[in-house]
Amino acid sequence: MLHRRRFLQYFAGSAALGGLPAWARSASQGNLGIPTLQGNRFDLTVGTFPMRIDGRATEAIGVNGFAPAPLLRFREGEEVTLNVTNTLETDTSIHWHGLLVPFQMDGVPGVSFPGIRPGETFSYKYAVPQNGTYWYHSHSGLQEQVGHYGPIIIDPKGADPVAYDREYVLVLGDWTFGDPERLFAKLKKHSDSQNFQQRTVGDFLRDASVDGLGPALSDRAMWGAMRMSPRDLADVGAPTYTYLINGRSTADNFNMVFTPGERVRLRIINAAAMTLFNVRLPGLPMTIVQADGLNVQPLEVDEFQIGVAETYDVIVTPQAAEAFAFVAESIDRSGQAVATLGPRPGMRAVVPALRPVPTLTMKDMGMDHAAMGHGSMDMGADESEAMDHSAMGHAAKAGMDHASMGHAMPDPHGPEVQIVSVEAPIKRGPGVANVAAMPVSRLDEPGIGLADVGHRALTYSQLRSLDPNPDTRPPGREIVVHLTSNMERYMWSFDGVKFSEVTKAIQFHQGERVRLTLINDTMMPHPIHLHGMFFDLVIPGAEASGHLPRKHTVIVKPAEKLSVDISAEHVGDWAFHCHLLFHMAAGMMQVVSVLPTEKAMPMADHQGHEMMDHSKMNHDEMGDEGMKP
């Protein structure tokens, strides 16, 4: 927490300047939170420093004395050098999220480089083959939770297809005033200890009055028999978290100014550790023009759900000279961060009330009882207890070696083509509490809690890339990966194997087109990120368009089966993980190795390449060649 001596030093130093230090000023006093660094050479220092959040003194880990870290602005096609000096007492790192850099420059300790030790400087050098809105963050420990993240804008080398009059960068975050290591330990001991949105007696009485006493009792009995909660929407919510925009809470009122009729570009980055947000500006439509840094065909919506690590650029054109609220509401609706978009500096928009808490259904468990012939959720407690949910569906085949089965999968690009699908057996044990019986595509759904909001909410199935997809080859094979957990014990993994137990990486062959199918066997949405590559999101019926949306992070909803096609172009070892920080720390992480063509060999399963040990790599052995987009 805040060291008193350092706190006094900051105030003493600022007294000579005739006022409070920048970190202690409010947004209305000109502190917008994020300075800008521009060019092709940057000197960045990672360290701790005091700051004030929501009126409270605290201490952050950030870059050059700022949390969020400074906005870095490059130009497409440039060669950049970023010298990162570590003044912490522990190792640190920076990962350039979404940027196509050589794997040695990707910034993941133990996977692509050794990390940056205390007192050392590491020079990241790479070309910039792309443009758009991205971000950077630590991949060391839980530093991301306490401020070690910042935005990146890469300006196009030619004309920008998006016309706008002014822009604002909005970096969303979640802040805890406690020690994140202690918070993580609490979750591992009591996974629901930070969830204050559970159903109450009042909820039961309300449900009984609407649905009837019998169905309400049956519903509670069924969830109780499964030892699960239909309000398990987020591991951590308010009041443990204070939600932030550019490091500022709602009370700090981050302020944006417009002139009526202007096209205002909002670059929205979810840099939170654990929070999915619902984003809206009540009374002001948004036109989505970019997703995860890549331009999309303009799409007008009123709200969208943004996963951790996703980015969306939107255009708003306010006509009235009034203040609009920019609202980032947590998925569990325990709290929100609100900023003001207004015609004059210092205005404060009306803060909307938090909306009712969503409740999960059996569909989120991978058990659509209506499709199973059970009708709705109206079943007796005895029936519920008699159902062995963990033995249904794929779990019933747990003893089968799906990888060795090599079953064929029809290719939507042509009925005559069959591609081989490989699926590793799920490692059953205490870390796998459930396997979805009937996972389904949920690309047409806008996200938990947004199905009945009464206005236009974005679905993935609506997105189309602006430019034609650079690779439209059909995939040569499919790899199936299950997102697994024991939520009660706070155990998270892929295929039942947590990262500390992984001995072999998932192998891609250089130059191949591979389909990655993700099946979420948990009750929570997971933003899944693969370093070094973009996903082409497979939308049934849209493949022939050649304009599938391309993303670096994709939300996989509860009990969802989702596929992405990937061009394995960039050789190296790449991190593959859930971007919920504590899920990754608990084990939901793997490594994807793209092997050079001459080394790529046919495989029996998708875990056939032993992981490389980069912990002792010499910095001088790393290249700085840029990657081609």
C-alpha angles and dihedrals in degrees: 000000000000113000109224095217093052090045091055092045091057092050093045091051092050095049090073088056091055101246151034120316115261093254091058097050122095124239090255087058091058102271104132092166104232125076119196129239116190135183137053102288123059135178110205126183121197114208148127124270140159122265139165122241123180089348094306128113114237141149127250140189109229147133125280090349096306135110113215087040120243121289108255115210120195134166123237112260096024126126109232134195121200116187108200117194120193116216094167124107090239136048120283140181143183125227118196099221113219095359117128099229131150109281091245087062095046094096106225112138113229093013109055104003140359097257129246113289124213112286094012131116122215121194117217111201125180146133120255107230097171144042136220142074117322139145144217133223146163119278092193122103113306097320091123089067092061101049109287097136138088144172130266127201119190111193116215117253090227134031116323110238088212113079117206140154100215138357141211130195114220115192111190120209146166119222132198120194089206131075109286090214089057091047090052090049090052091053091051091051097041112010094193096045092106097043109099095166099083120139116271138202087266090058090051093051091048092049091047091052092050103035102022132258096273097054091044092053092045091051093052092045092051095051090043092052089053091047090230135122125228087211095059091121101132133012092220128026140155135339089033087051128051108203117226144196111200089344092307129113127220090267090057089056105211102220130215123183129210140172112231111263095025122130104236119196115210114195104201120195124181102213094159120132098225111355132103110199135208107220125202144142104214109230094011122089119219125217111210110219102163137029122191091348097307124105118250132191105275112268124183116218138157098218142005138186114235120200125215108284096015121121131202128186114205136181120220124184110195111195100180122074093236138110118265125198117233102208127197104182120187115246091245090048093230092128147346145204117231128192130180129244106190144149093248134043116258097026119142121211122217108270109230120228118257112264126236116288114259119238124216121234135209087268087068087056091055091251114110099187092188089061091044092057095252092115112224124334092293103121131129125258091248091056090048093051091046093057112092098209094178091058097051128102115345092004090066087061094048092121093055120096101229091181092061092045092069091191117191122247123204113244114228089212091069135001092219094059124084123189125198116249119205123194123179117223113261110247102235121210141098091318094064113062098164143009117204110253096204113017112186140184111271099177090120092059121089097217137278111321098008101088094091105029092119097237139071112298120182122251124191089236090067095059121100127175116247093220123051114267108266092221121036098164115132113251117265094213142000127233117199119206125183122214102220139182152153096224094187091057093037094239117150129182150138115258089351092298118113118213095254088060097046113114101166131046128227105260127223122181118231110259096012126128108226133181116222113199117195121199116191109213092175132083095239133077114249125202101217120201131189115194122227098018142064124234119231099213109226108226112183110242094015101076094094091058092073088219104097112157112259118214140171093207128034131187113230107201124217112290090001126146109206132171133204129183118222134193106216097212105138117072117221145070113298131190116242116189153131108273094219095108099220092044089054091046090050092054114280094130139099139169125247113205118201105200125202113260093252090056099041111106131181111270137208093213140005096260099064105117119081113233118253119239106230096166092102100037117138114238090221090062092063121098126220100209115140122240124237116242 
